[in-house]
Amino acid sequence: MPSCLNPPCRKETKSICGGCKCVYFCGRECQVSIWKHHKHLCKGLGKQDDKECLIVDGMGPLGRDDIGTVPITNALKARGMESTVAHIDKGMYIPEQLALILQHKTALRVCIILGWGSGDDDFGCNDHDGFRQALVSWVQETGGTLIVQGERIAHAAGNWPEWFGLSWKSSDYSRTIHDRNPEHWSIPWFASDREAPNQINAKSCMINQVEKHDILFGTTKDSKTFSPVPGFGGRDVGPGHTTFAVSKCGKGVVSFSGDVNAEKETIATIAIISQASSSSRVE
């Protein structure tokens, strides 16, 4: 059984939170003292054992209520997927709690983390071994789908794609058109979907060093920047930059979107990937 969530304690645990049934405490005293750090996650997860999707909201530069949270929730609901939103703040022992959630919420098939790397603090997730191990195991062994939206894919504390054997790196930041890759392995998910976009025009923190078969939406040799600021528009971007990457990892899926404005095409893509990957086995 995990140790008490209260960091100064870490004693042997005797009880589990009755709300979320994920977090452990040594006793009532520690549960009361740590409640302010746990209540927002608990309220989002309590009595939600049947929810397929967890949306982690709060890591971006503006904190909670990311601009993508409501549109993603609505897009998933329109496809018959019920999600729960965990609103988080700094100092809430996030990596410890997320690790326990991934281990105990067996119905959870999709985890969407909004703003990872976008704020001035990484919430301690990048250098937390317990969270890394739980996340990798959940994707590769359980078959979970991880979708990350953010601005900096690499931090001084670590580079989370490397946890999955991926060499993705941050590249350019601009608005340009990204075409859907017809050779991507997930194309069958999009082929018959009426909402599937062929292009994404987005201001994006793009990435490179992505294998061609993992580039879902990327730039081409003709890609140019768009900007109302004189001198910034019309610049050649060139091929090799990616706004949306999706990779098979073990039994699951790992994905990154650099779109900072939650464009409707990006939201639709997130919903399609979430629905398709949660209802079919990745081979």
QUIJODA-V159435 format. One record per residue. N is the residue number from 1. RES is the residue in one letter. SS is DSSP state (a for helix, b for strand, c for the rest). OMEGA is omega in whole degrees, 0 to 359 (999 if undefined). BURIAL is 1 if it has 16 or more other ideal C-beta (glycine too) atoms within 10 Angstrom, else 0. Layout:
# QUIJODA-V159435
n=N res=RES ss=SS omega=OMEGA burial=BURIAL
n=N res=RES ss=SS omega=OMEGA burial=BURIAL
This chain:
# QUIJODA-V159435
n=1 res=M ss=c omega=181 burial=0
n=2 res=P ss=c omega=178 burial=1
n=3 res=S ss=c omega=181 burial=0
n=4 res=C ss=c omega=182 burial=1
n=5 res=L ss=c omega=182 burial=1
n=6 res=N ss=c omega=186 burial=1
n=7 res=P ss=c omega=180 burial=0
n=8 res=P ss=c omega=185 burial=0
n=9 res=C ss=c omega=182 burial=1
n=10 res=R ss=c omega=177 burial=0
n=11 res=K ss=c omega=175 burial=0
n=12 res=E ss=c omega=185 burial=0
n=13 res=T ss=c omega=180 burial=1
n=14 res=K ss=c omega=183 burial=0
n=15 res=S ss=b omega=178 burial=0
n=16 res=I ss=b omega=180 burial=1
n=17 res=C ss=c omega=182 burial=1
n=18 res=G ss=c omega=181 burial=0
n=19 res=G ss=c omega=184 burial=1
n=20 res=C ss=c omega=182 burial=1
n=21 res=K ss=c omega=179 burial=1
n=22 res=C ss=c omega=189 burial=1
n=23 res=V ss=c omega=184 burial=1
n=24 res=Y ss=b omega=178 burial=1
n=25 res=F ss=b omega=178 burial=1
n=26 res=C ss=c omega=180 burial=1
n=27 res=G ss=c omega=185 burial=0
n=28 res=R ss=a omega=184 burial=0
n=29 res=E ss=a omega=180 burial=0
n=30 res=C ss=a omega=179 burial=1
n=31 res=Q ss=a omega=179 burial=1
n=32 res=V ss=a omega=184 burial=0
n=33 res=S ss=a omega=184 burial=0
n=34 res=I ss=a omega=187 burial=1
n=35 res=W ss=a omega=181 burial=0
n=36 res=K ss=a omega=178 burial=0
n=37 res=H ss=a omega=186 burial=1
n=38 res=H ss=a omega=193 burial=1
n=39 res=K ss=a omega=184 burial=0
n=40 res=H ss=a omega=175 burial=1
n=41 res=L ss=a omega=182 burial=1
n=42 res=C ss=a omega=182 burial=1
n=43 res=K ss=a omega=178 burial=0
n=44 res=G ss=a omega=186 burial=1
n=45 res=L ss=a omega=183 burial=1
n=46 res=G ss=c omega=178 burial=1
n=47 res=K ss=c omega=179 burial=0
n=48 res=Q ss=c omega=185 burial=1
n=49 res=D ss=c omega=184 burial=0
n=50 res=D ss=c omega=183 burial=0
n=51 res=K ss=c omega=182 burial=1
n=52 res=E ss=c omega=189 burial=1
n=53 res=C ss=b omega=174 burial=1
n=54 res=L ss=b omega=176 burial=1
n=55 res=I ss=b omega=179 burial=1
n=56 res=V ss=b omega=187 burial=1
n=57 res=D ss=b omega=175 burial=1
n=58 res=G ss=c omega=183 burial=1
n=59 res=M ss=c omega=182 burial=1
n=60 res=G ss=c omega=184 burial=1
n=61 res=P ss=c omega=181 burial=0
n=62 res=L ss=c omega=178 burial=0
n=63 res=G ss=c omega=183 burial=0
n=64 res=R ss=c omega=179 burial=1
n=65 res=D ss=c omega=174 burial=0
n=66 res=D ss=c omega=183 burial=1
n=67 res=I ss=c omega=180 burial=0
n=68 res=G ss=c omega=187 burial=1
n=69 res=T ss=a omega=182 burial=1
n=70 res=V ss=a omega=178 burial=0
n=71 res=P ss=a omega=179 burial=1
n=72 res=I ss=a omega=179 burial=1
n=73 res=T ss=a omega=180 burial=1
n=74 res=N ss=a omega=180 burial=0
n=75 res=A ss=a omega=178 burial=1
n=76 res=L ss=a omega=180 burial=1
n=77 res=K ss=a omega=179 burial=0
n=78 res=A ss=a omega=179 burial=0
n=79 res=R ss=c omega=177 burial=0
n=80 res=G ss=c omega=179 burial=0
n=81 res=M ss=c omega=177 burial=1
n=82 res=E ss=c omega=181 burial=0
n=83 res=S ss=b omega=173 burial=1
n=84 res=T ss=b omega=183 burial=1
n=85 res=V ss=b omega=175 burial=1
n=86 res=A ss=b omega=178 burial=1
n=87 res=H ss=b omega=186 burial=1
n=88 res=I ss=c omega=175 burial=1
n=89 res=D ss=c omega=176 burial=0
n=90 res=K ss=c omega=177 burial=0
n=91 res=G ss=c omega=182 burial=0
n=92 res=M ss=c omega=182 burial=1
n=93 res=Y ss=c omega=186 burial=1
n=94 res=I ss=a omega=184 burial=1
n=95 res=P ss=a omega=179 burial=1
n=96 res=E ss=a omega=183 burial=1
n=97 res=Q ss=a omega=179 burial=1
n=98 res=L ss=a omega=178 burial=1
n=99 res=A ss=a omega=180 burial=1
n=100 res=L ss=a omega=178 burial=1
n=101 res=I ss=a omega=181 burial=1
n=102 res=L ss=a omega=181 burial=1
n=103 res=Q ss=a omega=190 burial=1
n=104 res=H ss=a omega=180 burial=1
n=105 res=K ss=c omega=188 burial=1
n=106 res=T ss=c omega=180 burial=0
n=107 res=A ss=c omega=185 burial=0
n=108 res=L ss=c omega=181 burial=1
n=109 res=R ss=c omega=183 burial=1
n=110 res=V ss=b omega=175 burial=1
n=111 res=C ss=b omega=180 burial=1
n=112 res=I ss=b omega=181 burial=1
n=113 res=I ss=b omega=183 burial=1
n=114 res=L ss=b omega=175 burial=1
n=115 res=G ss=c omega=181 burial=1
n=116 res=W ss=c omega=181 burial=1
n=117 res=G ss=c omega=184 burial=1
n=118 res=S ss=c omega=182 burial=1
n=119 res=G ss=c omega=181 burial=1
n=120 res=D ss=c omega=181 burial=0
n=121 res=D ss=c omega=184 burial=0
n=122 res=D ss=c omega=176 burial=1
n=123 res=F ss=c omega=177 burial=1
n=124 res=G ss=c omega=184 burial=1
n=125 res=C ss=c omega=187 burial=1
n=126 res=N ss=c omega=182 burial=1
n=127 res=D ss=c omega=180 burial=0
n=128 res=H ss=c omega=185 burial=1
n=129 res=D ss=a omega=182 burial=0
n=130 res=G ss=a omega=178 burial=0
n=131 res=F ss=a omega=179 burial=1
n=132 res=R ss=a omega=182 burial=1
n=133 res=Q ss=a omega=181 burial=0
n=134 res=A ss=a omega=182 burial=1
n=135 res=L ss=a omega=180 burial=1
n=136 res=V ss=a omega=179 burial=1
n=137 res=S ss=a omega=181 burial=1
n=138 res=W ss=a omega=179 burial=1
n=139 res=V ss=a omega=191 burial=1
n=140 res=Q ss=a omega=185 burial=1
n=141 res=E ss=c omega=181 burial=0
n=142 res=T ss=c omega=181 burial=0
n=143 res=G ss=c omega=180 burial=1
n=144 res=G ss=c omega=177 burial=1
n=145 res=T ss=b omega=178 burial=1
n=146 res=L ss=b omega=176 burial=1
n=147 res=I ss=b omega=181 burial=1
n=148 res=V ss=b omega=170 burial=1
n=149 res=Q ss=b omega=181 burial=1
n=150 res=G ss=c omega=184 burial=1
n=151 res=E ss=c omega=180 burial=1
n=152 res=R ss=c omega=185 burial=1
n=153 res=I ss=c omega=179 burial=1
n=154 res=A ss=b omega=179 burial=1
n=155 res=H ss=b omega=175 burial=1
n=156 res=A ss=c omega=182 burial=0
n=157 res=A ss=c omega=181 burial=0
n=158 res=G ss=b omega=181 burial=0
n=159 res=N ss=b omega=190 burial=1
n=160 res=W ss=a omega=178 burial=1
n=161 res=P ss=a omega=179 burial=1
n=162 res=E ss=a omega=178 burial=0
n=163 res=W ss=a omega=183 burial=1
n=164 res=F ss=a omega=179 burial=1
n=165 res=G ss=c omega=182 burial=0
n=166 res=L ss=c omega=184 burial=1
n=167 res=S ss=c omega=184 burial=0
n=168 res=W ss=c omega=179 burial=1
n=169 res=K ss=b omega=176 burial=0
n=170 res=S ss=b omega=179 burial=1
n=171 res=S ss=b omega=187 burial=1
n=172 res=D ss=b omega=176 burial=1
n=173 res=Y ss=b omega=181 burial=0
n=174 res=S ss=b omega=173 burial=1
n=175 res=R ss=b omega=177 burial=1
n=176 res=T ss=b omega=179 burial=1
n=177 res=I ss=b omega=177 burial=1
n=178 res=H ss=b omega=179 burial=1
n=179 res=D ss=b omega=176 burial=1
n=180 res=R ss=b omega=183 burial=1
n=181 res=N ss=c omega=182 burial=1
n=182 res=P ss=c omega=181 burial=0
n=183 res=E ss=c omega=180 burial=0
n=184 res=H ss=c omega=185 burial=1
n=185 res=W ss=c omega=182 burial=0
n=186 res=S ss=c omega=183 burial=1
n=187 res=I ss=a omega=176 burial=0
n=188 res=P ss=a omega=177 burial=0
n=189 res=W ss=a omega=185 burial=1
n=190 res=F ss=a omega=190 burial=1
n=191 res=A ss=a omega=185 burial=0
n=192 res=S ss=c omega=182 burial=0
n=193 res=D ss=c omega=184 burial=1
n=194 res=R ss=c omega=182 burial=0
n=195 res=E ss=c omega=183 burial=0
n=196 res=A ss=c omega=180 burial=0
n=197 res=P ss=c omega=174 burial=1
n=198 res=N ss=c omega=179 burial=0
n=199 res=Q ss=b omega=171 burial=0
n=200 res=I ss=b omega=175 burial=1
n=201 res=N ss=b omega=188 burial=1
n=202 res=A ss=b omega=165 burial=1
n=203 res=K ss=b omega=193 burial=1
n=204 res=S ss=b omega=167 burial=1
n=205 res=C ss=b omega=188 burial=1
n=206 res=M ss=b omega=177 burial=1
n=207 res=I ss=b omega=175 burial=1
n=208 res=N ss=b omega=186 burial=1
n=209 res=Q ss=c omega=177 burial=0
n=210 res=V ss=c omega=177 burial=1
n=211 res=E ss=c omega=186 burial=0
n=212 res=K ss=a omega=182 burial=0
n=213 res=H ss=a omega=177 burial=0
n=214 res=D ss=a omega=177 burial=1
n=215 res=I ss=b omega=178 burial=1
n=216 res=L ss=b omega=175 burial=1
n=217 res=F ss=b omega=183 burial=1
n=218 res=G ss=b omega=181 burial=1
n=219 res=T ss=c omega=177 burial=1
n=220 res=T ss=c omega=181 burial=0
n=221 res=K ss=c omega=181 burial=0
n=222 res=D ss=c omega=185 burial=0
n=223 res=S ss=c omega=178 burial=1
n=224 res=K ss=b omega=181 burial=0
n=225 res=T ss=c omega=173 burial=1
n=226 res=F ss=c omega=178 burial=0
n=227 res=S ss=c omega=175 burial=0
n=228 res=P ss=c omega=181 burial=0
n=229 res=V ss=c omega=180 burial=0
n=230 res=P ss=c omega=178 burial=0
n=231 res=G ss=c omega=181 burial=0
n=232 res=F ss=c omega=178 burial=0
n=233 res=G ss=c omega=178 burial=0
n=234 res=G ss=c omega=178 burial=0
n=235 res=R ss=c omega=177 burial=0
n=236 res=D ss=b omega=176 burial=0
n=237 res=V ss=c omega=179 burial=1
n=238 res=G ss=c omega=182 burial=0
n=239 res=P ss=c omega=173 burial=0
n=240 res=G ss=c omega=177 burial=1
n=241 res=H ss=c omega=189 burial=1
n=242 res=T ss=b omega=173 burial=1
n=243 res=T ss=b omega=180 burial=1
n=244 res=F ss=b omega=179 burial=1
n=245 res=A ss=b omega=180 burial=1
n=246 res=V ss=b omega=184 burial=1
n=247 res=S ss=b omega=171 burial=1
n=248 res=K ss=b omega=178 burial=1
n=249 res=C ss=b omega=184 burial=1
n=250 res=G ss=c omega=179 burial=1
n=251 res=K ss=c omega=186 burial=0
n=252 res=G ss=b omega=186 burial=1
n=253 res=V ss=b omega=174 burial=1
n=254 res=V ss=b omega=185 burial=1
n=255 res=S ss=b omega=176 burial=1
n=256 res=F ss=b omega=173 burial=1
n=257 res=S ss=b omega=178 burial=1
n=258 res=G ss=c omega=180 burial=1
n=259 res=D ss=b omega=183 burial=1
n=260 res=V ss=c omega=184 burial=1
n=261 res=N ss=c omega=178 burial=0
n=262 res=A ss=c omega=178 burial=1
n=263 res=E ss=c omega=185 burial=1
n=264 res=K ss=a omega=178 burial=0
n=265 res=E ss=a omega=177 burial=1
n=266 res=T ss=a omega=179 burial=1
n=267 res=I ss=a omega=179 burial=1
n=268 res=A ss=a omega=180 burial=1
n=269 res=T ss=a omega=177 burial=1
n=270 res=I ss=a omega=181 burial=1
n=271 res=A ss=a omega=180 burial=1
n=272 res=I ss=a omega=180 burial=1
n=273 res=I ss=a omega=181 burial=1
n=274 res=S ss=a omega=182 burial=1
n=275 res=Q ss=a omega=185 burial=1
n=276 res=A ss=a omega=183 burial=1
n=277 res=S ss=a omega=180 burial=1
n=278 res=S ss=a omega=182 burial=1
n=279 res=S ss=a omega=180 burial=0
n=280 res=S ss=c omega=180 burial=0
n=281 res=R ss=c omega=178 burial=0
n=282 res=V ss=c omega=181 burial=1
n=283 res=E ss=c omega=999 burial=0
